Amino acid sequence: MLQLKVNNVSIRGISTVIPPKELCLLDDKTLYNGDEKQLKKVMKSSGFNKRRVVDENTTAADLCQRAAEILFEEMNISPDTIDGIIFVTQTPDYYIPATACILQNKLKLRNSIFAFDVNQGCAGYAYGLYIASGLINTGLKRILLLVGDTSSKYTDMFRENHSAPIFGDAGSATLLEYNSDNEPIYFDIGTDGSNYDVIMAQNGGFRHPVKSDDFYTDGTYKYNAQMDGMRVMEFTLDKVPDSINDVLNFSGIEKNDIDYFILHQANKFILKNIAFNCDIPLEKLPFETLSKYGNQSCTSIPCAISDMIKDDIMNKKLKLLLSGFGIGLSWISCILETNKIYCSGIREY
């Protein structure tokens, strides 16, 4: 796999925002046609219980904007000190222009910065860290990484697919800056595009543009969103343990020296199997976030940090191993060190 070491970068702060609307799976008639028996089966195997979803007028950009505002306000950071903004999402406001450009204006950032979107899903947060880290080493001081998705808007997935993930919505903001004294960040990255169809929304892009008959009778658009649960499981258990072990070997860091393994909150079954295959103690691998907020796609890692290890990350020096994996198919693991950074915890929009 592609293995890279990046120096001179530190995380200064992380903020995560979720929508206020909470849905219990058993009360959510949009899932599996309200089939209570199927829902109880899913809840038992996956660990999902509740999720947070946005209303029809709220987007991932709105959640990320609020997360960034929290960082600026509570860390006393001037927007004028930001050199660039990266927005990682699969639910942008528009096809064009890039939502990052809109957020540059809404956040009152100066004009002399870069702003672009990255289309990435469950591996998106660690991907964003890699991209931002590389850019910081070109001479920039501070980059604002916004990562968020409102995947619950792909509602037709549950009409057609009984192995669909229980999506929850969230947005996050992470502030990265140049720091020559920080420990290196190590990355292990891989892609298998031959299996792009394992998780996808087939309609709505330019390969299959919108047509008049691509709507349900209630007006909902047929994205033709789908997931092959068995192939996703096989991919995850095949690639992710190797990636975790490979980044440990590449870094020369011992597994016992990692304080927490923060993985994409796919579901309880997957995370427990990864922990078993990698010999990771469960107390070092938080997965309770998924039961409260659902599968938050690219936002699940910063949400797990904000939810489960807020006190430790604010008050201790920590060595973290992050691993994101899923749609694409893509996977990325990284090891980084934090030193008493700001963390908002979970905030409601």
FINUFI-804079 format. One record per residue (C-alpha): x, y, z; residue in three letters; residue number from 0; chain. Coordinates in Angstrom, 1 decimal, m for minus. Example, Ala and Ser with C-alpha at 12.3 -4.5 7.8 and 13.67 -1.06 7.14 Angstrom:
BEGIN
<pt <12.3, m4.5, 7.8>, 'ALA', 0, 'A'>
<pt <13.7, m1.1, 7.1>, 'SER', 1, 'A'>
END
This chain:
BEGIN
<pt <0.0, 0.0, 0.0>, 'MET', 0, 'A'>
<pt <1.0, 3.7, m0.2>, 'LEU', 1, 'A'>
<pt <2.8, 4.6, 2.9>, 'GLN', 2, 'A'>
<pt <3.8, 8.1, 3.8>, 'LEU', 3, 'A'>
<pt <5.3, 10.1, 6.7>, 'LYS', 4, 'A'>
<pt <4.4, 13.7, 7.1>, 'VAL', 5, 'A'>
<pt <6.2, 16.1, 9.5>, 'ASN', 6, 'A'>
<pt <5.5, 19.6, 10.9>, 'ASN', 7, 'A'>
<pt <1.7, 19.2, 11.4>, 'VAL', 8, 'A'>
<pt <m0.4, 19.3, 14.6>, 'SER', 9, 'A'>
<pt <m4.1, 19.3, 15.3>, 'ILE', 10, 'A'>
<pt <m5.1, 22.3, 17.4>, 'ARG', 11, 'A'>
<pt <m8.8, 21.6, 17.8>, 'GLY', 12, 'A'>
<pt <m11.8, 19.5, 16.9>, 'ILE', 13, 'A'>
<pt <m15.5, 20.4, 16.9>, 'SER', 14, 'A'>
<pt <m18.5, 18.2, 16.1>, 'THR', 15, 'A'>
<pt <m22.1, 19.2, 15.5>, 'VAL', 16, 'A'>
<pt <m25.2, 17.0, 15.1>, 'ILE', 17, 'A'>
<pt <m28.8, 17.8, 14.3>, 'PRO', 18, 'A'>
<pt <m31.3, 17.9, 17.2>, 'PRO', 19, 'A'>
<pt <m33.8, 15.5, 15.7>, 'LYS', 20, 'A'>
<pt <m33.3, 12.0, 17.2>, 'GLU', 21, 'A'>
<pt <m34.9, 8.9, 15.8>, 'LEU', 22, 'A'>
<pt <m35.1, 5.6, 17.6>, 'CYS', 23, 'A'>
<pt <m34.8, 2.8, 15.1>, 'LEU', 24, 'A'>
<pt <m37.9, 1.0, 16.3>, 'LEU', 25, 'A'>
<pt <m40.0, 4.2, 15.8>, 'ASP', 26, 'A'>
<pt <m38.5, 5.0, 12.4>, 'ASP', 27, 'A'>
<pt <m40.9, 3.9, 9.7>, 'LYS', 28, 'A'>
<pt <m38.5, 4.9, 6.9>, 'THR', 29, 'A'>
<pt <m36.3, 2.0, 7.8>, 'LEU', 30, 'A'>
<pt <m37.0, m1.4, 6.3>, 'TYR', 31, 'A'>
<pt <m40.7, m0.5, 5.8>, 'ASN', 32, 'A'>
<pt <m41.1, m0.4, 9.6>, 'GLY', 33, 'A'>
<pt <m40.5, m4.1, 9.8>, 'ASP', 34, 'A'>
<pt <m40.0, m4.4, 13.6>, 'GLU', 35, 'A'>
<pt <m38.6, m8.0, 13.4>, 'LYS', 36, 'A'>
<pt <m36.0, m6.9, 10.8>, 'GLN', 37, 'A'>
<pt <m35.1, m3.8, 12.8>, 'LEU', 38, 'A'>
<pt <m34.6, m5.8, 16.0>, 'LYS', 39, 'A'>
<pt <m32.3, m8.1, 14.1>, 'LYS', 40, 'A'>
<pt <m30.3, m5.2, 12.7>, 'VAL', 41, 'A'>
<pt <m30.1, m3.6, 16.1>, 'MET', 42, 'A'>
<pt <m28.8, m6.7, 17.8>, 'LYS', 43, 'A'>
<pt <m26.1, m7.4, 15.2>, 'SER', 44, 'A'>
<pt <m25.0, m3.9, 14.4>, 'SER', 45, 'A'>
<pt <m25.3, m2.1, 17.7>, 'GLY', 46, 'A'>
<pt <m27.4, 0.7, 16.2>, 'PHE', 47, 'A'>
<pt <m30.1, 2.1, 18.4>, 'ASN', 48, 'A'>
<pt <m30.7, 5.7, 17.6>, 'LYS', 49, 'A'>
<pt <m29.6, 8.2, 15.0>, 'ARG', 50, 'A'>
<pt <m29.7, 12.0, 14.3>, 'ARG', 51, 'A'>
<pt <m31.0, 13.3, 11.1>, 'VAL', 52, 'A'>
<pt <m31.3, 16.8, 9.6>, 'VAL', 53, 'A'>
<pt <m34.5, 18.4, 8.4>, 'ASP', 54, 'A'>
<pt <m35.1, 19.0, 4.6>, 'GLU', 55, 'A'>
<pt <m33.6, 22.5, 4.7>, 'ASN', 56, 'A'>
<pt <m30.3, 21.7, 6.6>, 'THR', 57, 'A'>
<pt <m27.2, 20.4, 4.8>, 'THR', 58, 'A'>
<pt <m23.8, 19.1, 5.8>, 'ALA', 59, 'A'>
<pt <m22.4, 22.5, 5.0>, 'ALA', 60, 'A'>
<pt <m24.7, 24.1, 7.6>, 'ASP', 61, 'A'>
<pt <m23.5, 21.6, 10.3>, 'LEU', 62, 'A'>
<pt <m19.8, 22.1, 9.4>, 'CYS', 63, 'A'>
<pt <m20.2, 25.9, 9.3>, 'GLN', 64, 'A'>
<pt <m21.5, 25.8, 12.9>, 'ARG', 65, 'A'>
<pt <m18.7, 23.5, 13.9>, 'ALA', 66, 'A'>
<pt <m16.1, 25.9, 12.5>, 'ALA', 67, 'A'>
<pt <m17.8, 28.9, 14.2>, 'GLU', 68, 'A'>
<pt <m17.5, 27.0, 17.5>, 'ILE', 69, 'A'>
<pt <m13.8, 26.5, 17.0>, 'LEU', 70, 'A'>
<pt <m13.2, 30.2, 16.2>, 'PHE', 71, 'A'>
<pt <m15.3, 31.4, 19.1>, 'GLU', 72, 'A'>
<pt <m14.0, 29.1, 21.8>, 'GLU', 73, 'A'>
<pt <m10.4, 28.9, 20.7>, 'MET', 74, 'A'>
<pt <m10.3, 32.7, 20.1>, 'ASN', 75, 'A'>
<pt <m9.1, 32.1, 16.5>, 'ILE', 76, 'A'>
<pt <m9.4, 34.9, 14.0>, 'SER', 77, 'A'>
<pt <m10.8, 33.8, 10.6>, 'PRO', 78, 'A'>
<pt <m8.0, 35.9, 9.0>, 'ASP', 79, 'A'>
<pt <m5.4, 33.4, 10.1>, 'THR', 80, 'A'>
<pt <m6.8, 30.6, 8.0>, 'ILE', 81, 'A'>
<pt <m4.9, 29.8, 4.8>, 'ASP', 82, 'A'>
<pt <m7.2, 27.3, 3.3>, 'GLY', 83, 'A'>
<pt <m10.5, 25.4, 3.6>, 'ILE', 84, 'A'>
<pt <m11.1, 21.7, 2.6>, 'ILE', 85, 'A'>
<pt <m14.7, 20.4, 2.7>, 'PHE', 86, 'A'>
<pt <m15.0, 16.6, 2.6>, 'VAL', 87, 'A'>
<pt <m18.5, 15.4, 1.9>, 'THR', 88, 'A'>
<pt <m20.6, 13.2, m0.4>, 'GLN', 89, 'A'>
<pt <m23.7, 15.5, 0.2>, 'THR', 90, 'A'>
<pt <m22.6, 18.9, m1.1>, 'PRO', 91, 'A'>
<pt <m25.0, 21.8, m1.4>, 'ASP', 92, 'A'>
<pt <m24.5, 21.9, m5.2>, 'TYR', 93, 'A'>
<pt <m22.7, 20.0, m8.0>, 'TYR', 94, 'A'>
<pt <m21.1, 23.4, m8.9>, 'ILE', 95, 'A'>
<pt <m19.7, 25.5, m7.4>, 'PRO', 96, 'A'>
<pt <m17.7, 23.8, m4.7>, 'ALA', 97, 'A'>
<pt <m19.4, 24.1, m1.3>, 'THR', 98, 'A'>
<pt <m16.0, 25.1, 0.2>, 'ALA', 99, 'A'>
<pt <m16.2, 28.4, m1.8>, 'CYS', 100, 'A'>
<pt <m19.6, 29.2, m0.3>, 'ILE', 101, 'A'>
<pt <m18.3, 28.3, 3.2>, 'LEU', 102, 'A'>
<pt <m15.3, 30.6, 2.7>, 'GLN', 103, 'A'>
<pt <m17.7, 33.5, 2.4>, 'ASN', 104, 'A'>
<pt <m20.1, 32.4, 5.2>, 'LYS', 105, 'A'>
<pt <m17.2, 32.0, 7.6>, 'LEU', 106, 'A'>
<pt <m15.8, 35.4, 6.7>, 'LYS', 107, 'A'>
<pt <m12.4, 34.0, 5.7>, 'LEU', 108, 'A'>
<pt <m10.2, 36.3, 3.6>, 'ARG', 109, 'A'>
<pt <m10.1, 36.0, m0.2>, 'ASN', 110, 'A'>
<pt <m6.4, 35.1, m0.4>, 'SER', 111, 'A'>
<pt <m7.0, 31.4, 0.5>, 'ILE', 112, 'A'>
<pt <m7.7, 28.1, m1.3>, 'PHE', 113, 'A'>
<pt <m11.0, 26.4, m1.0>, 'ALA', 114, 'A'>
<pt <m12.1, 23.0, m2.5>, 'PHE', 115, 'A'>
<pt <m14.3, 20.0, m2.0>, 'ASP', 116, 'A'>
<pt <m13.2, 16.4, m1.7>, 'VAL', 117, 'A'>
<pt <m15.8, 13.7, m2.6>, 'ASN', 118, 'A'>
<pt <m15.0, 11.0, 0.0>, 'GLN', 119, 'A'>
<pt <m17.1, 8.9, 2.3>, 'GLY', 120, 'A'>
<pt <m16.2, 6.7, 5.3>, 'CYS', 121, 'A'>
<pt <m12.4, 7.2, 4.7>, 'ALA', 122, 'A'>
<pt <m12.9, 11.0, 4.3>, 'GLY', 123, 'A'>
<pt <m11.7, 12.3, 7.7>, 'TYR', 124, 'A'>
<pt <m8.3, 10.6, 7.5>, 'ALA', 125, 'A'>
<pt <m8.1, 11.5, 3.8>, 'TYR', 126, 'A'>
<pt <m8.7, 15.1, 4.7>, 'GLY', 127, 'A'>
<pt <m5.9, 15.0, 7.4>, 'LEU', 128, 'A'>
<pt <m3.5, 13.7, 4.7>, 'TYR', 129, 'A'>
<pt <m4.4, 16.3, 2.2>, 'ILE', 130, 'A'>
<pt <m4.2, 19.1, 4.7>, 'ALA', 131, 'A'>
<pt <m0.9, 17.9, 6.2>, 'SER', 132, 'A'>
<pt <0.7, 17.8, 2.7>, 'GLY', 133, 'A'>
<pt <m0.5, 21.3, 2.0>, 'LEU', 134, 'A'>
<pt <0.8, 22.7, 5.3>, 'ILE', 135, 'A'>
<pt <4.2, 21.5, 4.3>, 'ASN', 136, 'A'>
<pt <4.2, 23.8, 1.3>, 'THR', 137, 'A'>
<pt <4.5, 26.8, 3.6>, 'GLY', 138, 'A'>
<pt <1.0, 27.4, 4.9>, 'LEU', 139, 'A'>
<pt <0.3, 28.1, 8.6>, 'LYS', 140, 'A'>
<pt <m3.3, 27.0, 9.3>, 'ARG', 141, 'A'>
<pt <m5.9, 24.9, 7.4>, 'ILE', 142, 'A'>
<pt <m9.5, 24.4, 8.3>, 'LEU', 143, 'A'>
<pt <m10.7, 20.9, 7.6>, 'LEU', 144, 'A'>
<pt <m14.5, 20.5, 7.4>, 'LEU', 145, 'A'>
<pt <m15.9, 17.0, 7.2>, 'VAL', 146, 'A'>
<pt <m19.6, 16.2, 7.2>, 'GLY', 147, 'A'>
<pt <m22.4, 14.3, 5.6>, 'ASP', 148, 'A'>
<pt <m26.1, 14.1, 5.6>, 'THR', 149, 'A'>
<pt <m26.4, 10.6, 4.2>, 'SER', 150, 'A'>
<pt <m29.9, 10.2, 5.6>, 'SER', 151, 'A'>
<pt <m31.1, 12.1, 2.6>, 'LYS', 152, 'A'>
<pt <m30.4, 9.0, 0.5>, 'TYR', 153, 'A'>
<pt <m33.8, 7.7, 1.7>, 'THR', 154, 'A'>
<pt <m34.5, 5.3, m1.2>, 'ASP', 155, 'A'>
<pt <m31.7, 3.0, 0.0>, 'MET', 156, 'A'>
<pt <m34.0, 1.6, 2.7>, 'PHE', 157, 'A'>
<pt <m36.9, 1.1, 0.3>, 'ARG', 158, 'A'>
<pt <m34.8, m1.2, m1.9>, 'GLU', 159, 'A'>
<pt <m32.0, m2.6, 0.3>, 'ASN', 160, 'A'>
<pt <m32.4, m4.6, 3.5>, 'HIS', 161, 'A'>
<pt <m28.7, m4.4, 4.4>, 'SER', 162, 'A'>
<pt <m28.4, m0.6, 4.2>, 'ALA', 163, 'A'>
<pt <m26.4, 1.2, 6.8>, 'PRO', 164, 'A'>
<pt <m28.2, 3.1, 9.5>, 'ILE', 165, 'A'>
<pt <m27.1, 6.6, 8.5>, 'PHE', 166, 'A'>
<pt <m26.8, 9.5, 10.9>, 'GLY', 167, 'A'>
<pt <m25.9, 13.1, 10.0>, 'ASP', 168, 'A'>
<pt <m23.1, 15.2, 11.4>, 'ALA', 169, 'A'>
<pt <m20.6, 17.9, 10.6>, 'GLY', 170, 'A'>
<pt <m17.1, 18.6, 12.0>, 'SER', 171, 'A'>
<pt <m14.3, 21.1, 11.9>, 'ALA', 172, 'A'>
<pt <m10.7, 20.4, 12.6>, 'THR', 173, 'A'>
<pt <m8.0, 23.1, 12.8>, 'LEU', 174, 'A'>
<pt <m4.5, 22.0, 11.7>, 'LEU', 175, 'A'>
<pt <m1.4, 24.1, 11.8>, 'GLU', 176, 'A'>
<pt <2.3, 24.1, 11.1>, 'TYR', 177, 'A'>
<pt <4.4, 22.8, 14.1>, 'ASN', 178, 'A'>
<pt <8.0, 21.8, 13.5>, 'SER', 179, 'A'>
<pt <8.1, 20.2, 17.0>, 'ASP', 180, 'A'>
<pt <5.2, 17.8, 16.5>, 'ASN', 181, 'A'>
<pt <5.7, 14.1, 16.1>, 'GLU', 182, 'A'>
<pt <5.3, 12.8, 12.5>, 'PRO', 183, 'A'>
<pt <2.0, 11.6, 11.2>, 'ILE', 184, 'A'>
<pt <2.2, 8.2, 9.5>, 'TYR', 185, 'A'>
<pt <m0.3, 7.1, 6.7>, 'PHE', 186, 'A'>
<pt <m1.2, 3.8, 5.0>, 'ASP', 187, 'A'>
<pt <m3.6, 4.3, 2.1>, 'ILE', 188, 'A'>
<pt <m5.3, 2.0, m0.4>, 'GLY', 189, 'A'>
<pt <m8.0, 2.0, m3.1>, 'THR', 190, 'A'>
<pt <m9.8, m0.8, m5.0>, 'ASP', 191, 'A'>
<pt <m12.0, 0.9, m7.6>, 'GLY', 192, 'A'>
<pt <m12.8, m2.4, m9.2>, 'SER', 193, 'A'>
<pt <m15.5, m2.7, m6.5>, 'ASN', 194, 'A'>
<pt <m16.9, 0.8, m6.9>, 'TYR', 195, 'A'>
<pt <m20.4, m0.6, m7.2>, 'ASP', 196, 'A'>
<pt <m20.5, m2.1, m3.7>, 'VAL', 197, 'A'>
<pt <m21.8, 1.1, m2.2>, 'ILE', 198, 'A'>
<pt <m23.2, 3.7, m4.6>, 'MET', 199, 'A'>
<pt <m26.0, 6.0, m5.7>, 'ALA', 200, 'A'>
<pt <m26.4, 5.3, m9.4>, 'GLN', 201, 'A'>
<pt <m28.7, 8.1, m10.4>, 'ASN', 202, 'A'>
<pt <m28.4, 11.9, m10.4>, 'GLY', 203, 'A'>
<pt <m24.8, 12.3, m11.8>, 'GLY', 204, 'A'>
<pt <m23.9, 12.8, m15.4>, 'PHE', 205, 'A'>
<pt <m23.6, 9.1, m16.1>, 'ARG', 206, 'A'>
<pt <m27.3, 8.7, m15.2>, 'HIS', 207, 'A'>
<pt <m28.8, 12.2, m15.2>, 'PRO', 208, 'A'>
<pt <m32.1, 13.0, m13.6>, 'VAL', 209, 'A'>
<pt <m35.2, 11.9, m15.6>, 'LYS', 210, 'A'>
<pt <m38.8, 12.6, m15.1>, 'SER', 211, 'A'>
<pt <m39.6, 9.0, m14.2>, 'ASP', 212, 'A'>
<pt <m36.9, 8.8, m11.5>, 'ASP', 213, 'A'>
<pt <m39.3, 9.8, m8.7>, 'PHE', 214, 'A'>
<pt <m41.5, 7.9, m6.3>, 'TYR', 215, 'A'>
<pt <m45.2, 8.8, m6.1>, 'THR', 216, 'A'>
<pt <m44.5, 10.9, m3.0>, 'ASP', 217, 'A'>
<pt <m42.0, 13.0, m4.9>, 'GLY', 218, 'A'>
<pt <m38.9, 11.5, m3.4>, 'THR', 219, 'A'>
<pt <m36.0, 11.1, m5.9>, 'TYR', 220, 'A'>
<pt <m34.8, 7.6, m6.8>, 'LYS', 221, 'A'>
<pt <m31.0, 7.9, m6.3>, 'TYR', 222, 'A'>
<pt <m30.9, 4.1, m6.8>, 'ASN', 223, 'A'>
<pt <m28.7, 4.1, m3.7>, 'ALA', 224, 'A'>
<pt <m27.5, 0.6, m2.8>, 'GLN', 225, 'A'>
<pt <m25.1, m1.3, m0.7>, 'MET', 226, 'A'>
<pt <m24.0, m5.0, m0.9>, 'ASP', 227, 'A'>
<pt <m23.6, m5.7, 2.8>, 'GLY', 228, 'A'>
<pt <m21.8, m9.0, 2.4>, 'MET', 229, 'A'>
<pt <m19.2, m7.6, 0.0>, 'ARG', 230, 'A'>
<pt <m18.7, m4.6, 2.3>, 'VAL', 231, 'A'>
<pt <m18.1, m7.0, 5.2>, 'MET', 232, 'A'>
<pt <m15.6, m9.1, 3.2>, 'GLU', 233, 'A'>
<pt <m13.7, m6.0, 2.1>, 'PHE', 234, 'A'>
<pt <m13.5, m4.5, 5.5>, 'THR', 235, 'A'>
<pt <m12.3, m7.6, 7.3>, 'LEU', 236, 'A'>
<pt <m9.8, m8.3, 4.5>, 'ASP', 237, 'A'>
<pt <m8.2, m4.8, 4.1>, 'LYS', 238, 'A'>
<pt <m8.6, m2.9, 7.4>, 'VAL', 239, 'A'>
<pt <m6.7, m5.2, 9.8>, 'PRO', 240, 'A'>
<pt <m3.8, m5.3, 7.3>, 'ASP', 241, 'A'>
<pt <m3.8, m1.5, 7.0>, 'SER', 242, 'A'>
<pt <m3.8, m1.1, 10.8>, 'ILE', 243, 'A'>
<pt <m0.9, m3.5, 11.2>, 'ASN', 244, 'A'>
<pt <1.0, m2.0, 8.2>, 'ASP', 245, 'A'>
<pt <0.8, 1.6, 9.5>, 'VAL', 246, 'A'>
<pt <2.1, 0.3, 12.9>, 'LEU', 247, 'A'>
<pt <5.0, m1.5, 11.3>, 'ASN', 248, 'A'>
<pt <5.7, 1.5, 9.0>, 'PHE', 249, 'A'>
<pt <5.8, 3.9, 12.0>, 'SER', 250, 'A'>
<pt <7.8, 1.6, 14.2>, 'GLY', 251, 'A'>
<pt <5.3, 2.3, 17.0>, 'ILE', 252, 'A'>
<pt <4.3, m0.5, 19.3>, 'GLU', 253, 'A'>
<pt <0.6, m1.4, 19.5>, 'LYS', 254, 'A'>
<pt <0.7, m1.0, 23.2>, 'ASN', 255, 'A'>
<pt <1.8, 2.6, 22.9>, 'ASP', 256, 'A'>
<pt <m1.4, 3.6, 21.1>, 'ILE', 257, 'A'>
<pt <m3.8, 5.2, 23.5>, 'ASP', 258, 'A'>
<pt <m6.9, 4.8, 21.4>, 'TYR', 259, 'A'>
<pt <m7.9, 3.2, 18.1>, 'PHE', 260, 'A'>
<pt <m10.6, 5.4, 16.6>, 'ILE', 261, 'A'>
<pt <m12.2, 3.6, 13.6>, 'LEU', 262, 'A'>
<pt <m15.0, 4.5, 11.3>, 'HIS', 263, 'A'>
<pt <m18.1, 3.6, 13.2>, 'GLN', 264, 'A'>
<pt <m19.4, 1.2, 10.6>, 'ALA', 265, 'A'>
<pt <m21.2, m1.2, 13.1>, 'ASN', 266, 'A'>
<pt <m20.5, m3.1, 16.2>, 'LYS', 267, 'A'>
<pt <m19.9, m6.5, 14.5>, 'PHE', 268, 'A'>
<pt <m17.3, m5.1, 12.1>, 'ILE', 269, 'A'>
<pt <m15.4, m3.1, 14.8>, 'LEU', 270, 'A'>
<pt <m15.3, m6.1, 17.2>, 'LYS', 271, 'A'>
<pt <m14.0, m8.3, 14.4>, 'ASN', 272, 'A'>
<pt <m11.3, m5.8, 13.5>, 'ILE', 273, 'A'>
<pt <m10.3, m5.6, 17.2>, 'ALA', 274, 'A'>
<pt <m10.1, m9.4, 17.4>, 'PHE', 275, 'A'>
<pt <m8.1, m9.7, 14.2>, 'ASN', 276, 'A'>
<pt <m5.7, m7.0, 15.3>, 'CYS', 277, 'A'>
<pt <m5.5, m8.0, 18.9>, 'ASP', 278, 'A'>
<pt <m6.8, m4.6, 20.0>, 'ILE', 279, 'A'>
<pt <m8.3, m4.3, 23.6>, 'PRO', 280, 'A'>
<pt <m11.9, m3.2, 23.3>, 'LEU', 281, 'A'>
<pt <m11.3, m0.6, 26.0>, 'GLU', 282, 'A'>
<pt <m9.0, 1.2, 23.5>, 'LYS', 283, 'A'>
<pt <m11.5, 1.0, 20.6>, 'LEU', 284, 'A'>
<pt <m14.6, 3.1, 21.3>, 'PRO', 285, 'A'>
<pt <m17.7, 2.1, 19.4>, 'PHE', 286, 'A'>
<pt <m20.5, 3.4, 21.5>, 'GLU', 287, 'A'>
<pt <m21.0, 6.4, 19.3>, 'THR', 288, 'A'>
<pt <m22.7, 4.4, 16.6>, 'LEU', 289, 'A'>
<pt <m25.5, 3.3, 18.9>, 'SER', 290, 'A'>
<pt <m26.3, 6.9, 19.7>, 'LYS', 291, 'A'>
<pt <m25.8, 8.7, 16.4>, 'TYR', 292, 'A'>
<pt <m25.8, 6.0, 13.7>, 'GLY', 293, 'A'>
<pt <m23.2, 5.5, 10.9>, 'ASN', 294, 'A'>
<pt <m22.1, 9.1, 10.2>, 'GLN', 295, 'A'>
<pt <m20.0, 8.3, 7.1>, 'SER', 296, 'A'>
<pt <m17.0, 10.6, 6.9>, 'CYS', 297, 'A'>
<pt <m17.8, 12.3, 10.2>, 'THR', 298, 'A'>
<pt <m17.8, 9.2, 12.4>, 'SER', 299, 'A'>
<pt <m14.2, 9.5, 13.5>, 'ILE', 300, 'A'>
<pt <m14.3, 13.1, 14.7>, 'PRO', 301, 'A'>
<pt <m17.6, 12.4, 16.3>, 'CYS', 302, 'A'>
<pt <m16.2, 9.4, 18.1>, 'ALA', 303, 'A'>
<pt <m13.3, 11.6, 19.3>, 'ILE', 304, 'A'>
<pt <m15.7, 14.3, 20.5>, 'SER', 305, 'A'>
<pt <m18.1, 11.9, 22.1>, 'ASP', 306, 'A'>
<pt <m15.9, 9.3, 23.7>, 'MET', 307, 'A'>
<pt <m12.4, 10.7, 24.5>, 'ILE', 308, 'A'>
<pt <m13.1, 14.5, 24.9>, 'LYS', 309, 'A'>
<pt <m11.6, 14.7, 28.4>, 'ASP', 310, 'A'>
<pt <m8.5, 12.7, 27.6>, 'ASP', 311, 'A'>
<pt <m7.7, 14.6, 24.4>, 'ILE', 312, 'A'>
<pt <m8.1, 17.9, 26.1>, 'MET', 313, 'A'>
<pt <m6.0, 17.0, 29.2>, 'ASN', 314, 'A'>
<pt <m3.4, 14.5, 28.0>, 'LYS', 315, 'A'>
<pt <m0.9, 13.9, 25.3>, 'LYS', 316, 'A'>
<pt <m2.3, 11.0, 23.2>, 'LEU', 317, 'A'>
<pt <m1.1, 8.7, 20.5>, 'LYS', 318, 'A'>
<pt <m4.1, 7.8, 18.2>, 'LEU', 319, 'A'>
<pt <m4.5, 5.4, 15.4>, 'LEU', 320, 'A'>
<pt <m7.3, 6.4, 13.1>, 'LEU', 321, 'A'>
<pt <m8.8, 4.2, 10.4>, 'SER', 322, 'A'>
<pt <m11.5, 5.0, 7.8>, 'GLY', 323, 'A'>
<pt <m12.8, 2.5, 5.2>, 'PHE', 324, 'A'>
<pt <m15.7, 2.1, 2.9>, 'GLY', 325, 'A'>
<pt <m17.2, 3.6, m0.2>, 'ILE', 326, 'A'>
<pt <m14.9, 3.7, m3.2>, 'GLY', 327, 'A'>
<pt <m13.7, 1.2, m2.1>, 'LEU', 328, 'A'>
<pt <m11.1, 3.2, m0.1>, 'SER', 329, 'A'>
<pt <m9.2, 2.7, 3.1>, 'TRP', 330, 'A'>
<pt <m6.7, 4.8, 5.1>, 'ILE', 331, 'A'>
<pt <m5.1, 4.4, 8.5>, 'SER', 332, 'A'>
<pt <m2.9, 6.9, 10.2>, 'CYS', 333, 'A'>
<pt <m1.0, 7.4, 13.5>, 'ILE', 334, 'A'>
<pt <m0.8, 10.8, 15.0>, 'LEU', 335, 'A'>
<pt <0.0, 12.5, 18.3>, 'GLU', 336, 'A'>
<pt <m2.2, 15.1, 20.0>, 'THR', 337, 'A'>
<pt <m1.1, 17.3, 22.9>, 'ASN', 338, 'A'>
<pt <m4.0, 18.7, 25.1>, 'LYS', 339, 'A'>
<pt <m6.0, 20.0, 22.1>, 'ILE', 340, 'A'>
<pt <m9.4, 21.8, 22.2>, 'TYR', 341, 'A'>
<pt <m12.4, 19.5, 21.8>, 'CYS', 342, 'A'>
<pt <m16.0, 20.8, 21.7>, 'SER', 343, 'A'>
<pt <m17.6, 17.5, 22.6>, 'GLY', 344, 'A'>
<pt <m20.9, 16.9, 20.8>, 'ILE', 345, 'A'>
<pt <m23.0, 20.0, 20.1>, 'ARG', 346, 'A'>
<pt <m26.4, 20.3, 18.6>, 'GLU', 347, 'A'>
<pt <m27.1, 22.5, 15.6>, 'TYR', 348, 'A'>
END
